[in-house]
Amino acid sequence: MGLDIVELVMAIEEEFGIEIPNPDAAKLDTVGKISAYVQSRLELNRGRPFDEIEEAVHWERIKRIVVEQLGIDPKQVTREAHLVLDLGAD
């Protein structure tokens, strides 16, 4: 994992109050995988799934963090966007 990705993971951990173990972080290579991972952890912690509005708010928070950490255009951030190949993270 490059420095950009480590800093991204740390920002996500801080934002959501969770820990992402290194073996898990290494598998999170797209923005969608990050979002799904964080959402599943949050849902598990609170004992119920997100509703549609909560899911949309969660996605916007993830997207904002990715944009801020990588210094990219928000239009580049899709669920399918690969952190290294599409967004230029190192």
KAJO-V263274 format. One line per field, one symbol per residue. psi: psi as a letter, one per 20 degrees, with the letter a starting at -180 (. if undefined). burial: 1 if it has 16 or more other C-alpha atoms within 10 Angstrom, else 0. Layout:
BEGIN
psi = ???
burial = ???
END
This chain:
BEGIN
psi = prgghghggghggggikrpoqghghhimiqhhhgggggghgggghijqrqrgghggggghgggggggghilrphhiorhippgghhijq.
burial = 000111011011000000010000100111111111111011000000010000000110111011101100000010001110001010
END
